Amino acid sequence: MLKKIETKIPNSFGGSILYILGELADNIDQHSNFTHASLMAQYFPQKEYLDIAVLDNGISIPFNFEKNNISFKKDSEAIKKALSGEATTKKDEKMRAFGLKSCKDISIKGFLLKINPDPRIKGELHVVSRKGIAILKSSGEENFYDFGNVSLDGTFLYFRLPTPKNKIDIYSYLEG
């Protein structure tokens, strides 16, 4: 499926989309205890952007952190820790926790800040998990919120990525 997606998008995306989708699929498989997961990727050639959405009905980022004794005050803080690579649930692998961070860095730093997209194309990354929400924008703005009485079972990620004019080199955004 990933190879088929790759044939539908311009070469300038390089291996970035396969990396992001592969990393998110691995995170769902390894961390979420899901029973259902969905992946959507749609390229809009006229508008020159790609939308990616990933949803699972698993245990959520905050619950996974609680299960592994990683402290946080609000669900949005747990999402922030996951996006920063600050915390890992892999006990024996101290050099881990970079999957979601790398996806964020490739999309925000690589696509949205470095390539200077058309200002009409507002690239973004949204993460919703349990009661927490993170919205990261192409302007560099980061907002973290928490729902009041509403909660999502699982995690939802949404990326809007402008089409790069030159091929994106993902390796400068990978940790390790």
Secondary structure, DSSP 8 states (H G I E B T S, - for coil): -HHHHHHTS-GGGTTHHHHHHHHHHHHHHHHS--S-EEEEEEEETTTTEEEEEEEE-SS-HHHHHHHTT---SSHHHHHHHHHHT---S-TT-TT---HHHHHHHIIIIIIIIIS---TTS--EEEEEEETEEEEEETTS-EEEEE-SS--EEEEEEEEEEE--SS---GGGG---
